[in-house]
Amino acid sequence: MTPWGIRLKFMLRVWMVLLLGATVIFLFHGNALIGILNDLAPVRSLSLVLLPLPVEKFWLALALSLMVTLVFLCYWGQKDIQKNHQAVVPFLISKFASTFFYFVFFAAVLPTFAYFVGMIADGLMFLATYFVYRAFLKEMKEQS
């Protein structure tokens, strides 16, 4: 396996574990997580507002579905990175989209610390994965 293949495989394993853990937290402690983010929010210093706690579970079902799909993509990709590396593409699309929408919601809907944290977390996942994946593809192209 190539050096960038090893890095990409490791990264997908890390994302898989983190996303699985986040899925469990979202399912059982989602409101507590929002409460913690609200407590940590530097509200006065940055003119941020607190994110209201959700009272329904309609959107949670969709979020959990996405999280399970991302965990599967990471699992599938890392299982045989040479053969399944295309699984990274939908992962990247998802992380780009969530980063974009966190930004839009923060900028145009409600400037909350939770949206800011989501934008930074998913943005960093997108950027790190994108650059490792790009290096992996370049390495594969050079080998052929």
C-alpha positions as CSV (number, residue, x, y, z in Angstrom):
1,M,0.0,0.0,0.0
2,T,1.2,3.5,-0.8
3,P,2.1,6.1,1.9
4,W,-0.9,8.3,1.1
5,G,-3.1,5.2,0.9
6,I,-2.1,4.3,4.5
7,R,-2.8,7.9,5.6
8,L,-6.2,7.9,3.9
9,K,-7.2,4.5,5.3
10,F,-6.2,5.7,8.8
11,M,-8.1,8.9,8.4
12,L,-11.3,7.0,7.3
13,R,-11.0,4.8,10.3
14,V,-10.7,7.9,12.6
15,W,-13.7,9.5,10.9
16,M,-15.7,6.2,11.2
17,V,-15.1,6.0,15.0
18,L,-15.8,9.7,15.5
19,L,-18.9,9.7,13.4
20,L,-20.2,6.6,15.1
21,G,-19.7,8.2,18.5
22,A,-21.3,11.4,17.3
23,T,-24.3,9.4,16.1
24,V,-24.8,7.9,19.5
25,I,-24.4,11.3,21.2
26,F,-26.9,12.9,18.7
27,L,-29.4,10.0,19.3
28,F,-29.3,9.9,23.1
29,H,-27.9,13.3,24.2
30,G,-28.6,15.7,21.3
31,N,-30.3,18.3,23.4
32,A,-27.6,18.1,26.1
33,L,-24.9,18.7,23.4
34,I,-26.8,21.8,22.2
35,G,-27.0,22.9,25.8
36,I,-23.2,22.5,26.3
37,L,-22.5,24.4,23.1
38,N,-24.9,27.2,24.3
39,D,-23.1,27.2,27.7
40,L,-19.7,27.5,26.0
41,A,-20.9,30.2,23.6
42,P,-19.1,33.5,24.0
43,V,-22.5,35.2,23.6
44,R,-21.7,38.7,24.8
45,S,-18.3,39.0,23.2
46,L,-19.3,37.9,19.7
47,S,-23.0,39.0,19.6
48,L,-24.1,35.4,19.3
49,V,-27.5,34.0,20.2
50,L,-28.3,30.7,21.8
51,L,-29.6,27.9,19.7
52,P,-33.1,26.9,20.8
53,L,-33.4,23.3,21.9
54,P,-35.5,21.2,19.5
55,V,-38.7,19.7,20.8
56,E,-39.3,17.2,18.0
57,K,-37.3,14.4,16.3
58,F,-38.3,14.8,12.7
59,W,-35.0,16.2,11.5
60,L,-33.0,14.0,13.8
61,A,-34.1,10.9,11.8
62,L,-32.6,12.5,8.7
63,A,-29.4,13.5,10.5
64,L,-29.0,10.0,12.0
65,S,-29.5,8.5,8.5
66,L,-26.8,10.6,7.1
67,M,-24.4,9.8,10.0
68,V,-24.9,6.1,9.5
69,T,-24.3,6.5,5.8
70,L,-21.1,8.4,6.4
71,V,-19.9,5.7,8.9
72,F,-20.6,3.1,6.2
73,L,-18.8,5.1,3.5
74,C,-15.7,5.4,5.8
75,Y,-15.9,1.7,6.6
76,W,-16.3,0.7,3.0
77,G,-13.5,3.0,1.8
78,Q,-10.9,1.9,4.4
79,K,-11.7,-1.8,4.0
80,D,-9.9,-1.8,0.6
81,I,-8.7,1.7,0.0
82,Q,-7.2,0.9,-3.4
83,K,-10.4,-0.6,-4.7
84,N,-13.0,1.5,-2.8
85,H,-11.4,4.9,-2.7
86,Q,-14.4,6.4,-4.6
87,A,-16.3,6.1,-1.3
88,V,-14.5,9.2,-0.3
89,V,-16.2,11.4,-2.9
90,P,-19.7,11.2,-1.4
91,F,-18.1,11.8,2.0
92,L,-16.5,14.9,0.7
93,I,-19.7,16.1,-0.9
94,S,-21.5,15.6,2.4
95,K,-18.9,17.5,4.5
96,F,-18.8,20.3,1.9
97,A,-22.6,20.6,1.9
98,S,-22.8,20.6,5.7
99,T,-20.0,23.2,6.0
100,F,-21.8,25.4,3.4
101,F,-25.2,25.2,5.1
102,Y,-23.7,25.8,8.6
103,F,-22.1,28.9,7.1
104,V,-25.4,30.0,5.5
105,F,-27.4,29.4,8.6
106,F,-24.8,31.2,10.8
107,A,-24.6,34.2,8.4
108,A,-28.2,34.6,7.3
109,V,-30.5,32.8,9.8
110,L,-29.2,32.7,13.3
111,P,-25.6,33.5,14.5
112,T,-25.2,30.8,17.0
113,F,-22.1,29.2,18.4
114,A,-23.4,25.8,17.6
115,Y,-23.6,26.6,13.9
116,F,-20.1,28.1,14.1
117,V,-18.7,24.9,15.7
118,G,-20.5,22.8,13.1
119,M,-19.0,24.8,10.3
120,I,-15.5,24.6,11.7
121,A,-15.7,20.9,12.6
122,D,-17.2,19.8,9.2
123,G,-15.0,22.2,7.3
124,L,-11.9,20.8,8.9
125,M,-13.0,17.3,8.2
126,F,-13.7,18.3,4.6
127,L,-10.3,20.0,4.1
128,A,-8.2,17.3,5.8
129,T,-9.9,14.5,3.8
130,Y,-9.8,16.5,0.5
131,F,-6.0,17.1,0.7
132,V,-5.2,13.6,1.7
133,Y,-7.5,12.1,-0.9
134,R,-6.0,14.4,-3.6
135,A,-2.5,13.3,-2.6
136,F,-3.6,9.7,-2.7
137,L,-5.1,10.1,-6.2
138,K,-1.9,11.8,-7.4
139,E,0.2,9.0,-6.0
140,M,-2.0,6.3,-7.7
141,K,-1.7,8.2,-11.0
142,E,2.1,8.3,-10.7
143,Q,2.2,4.5,-10.1
144,S,0.2,3.6,-13.2
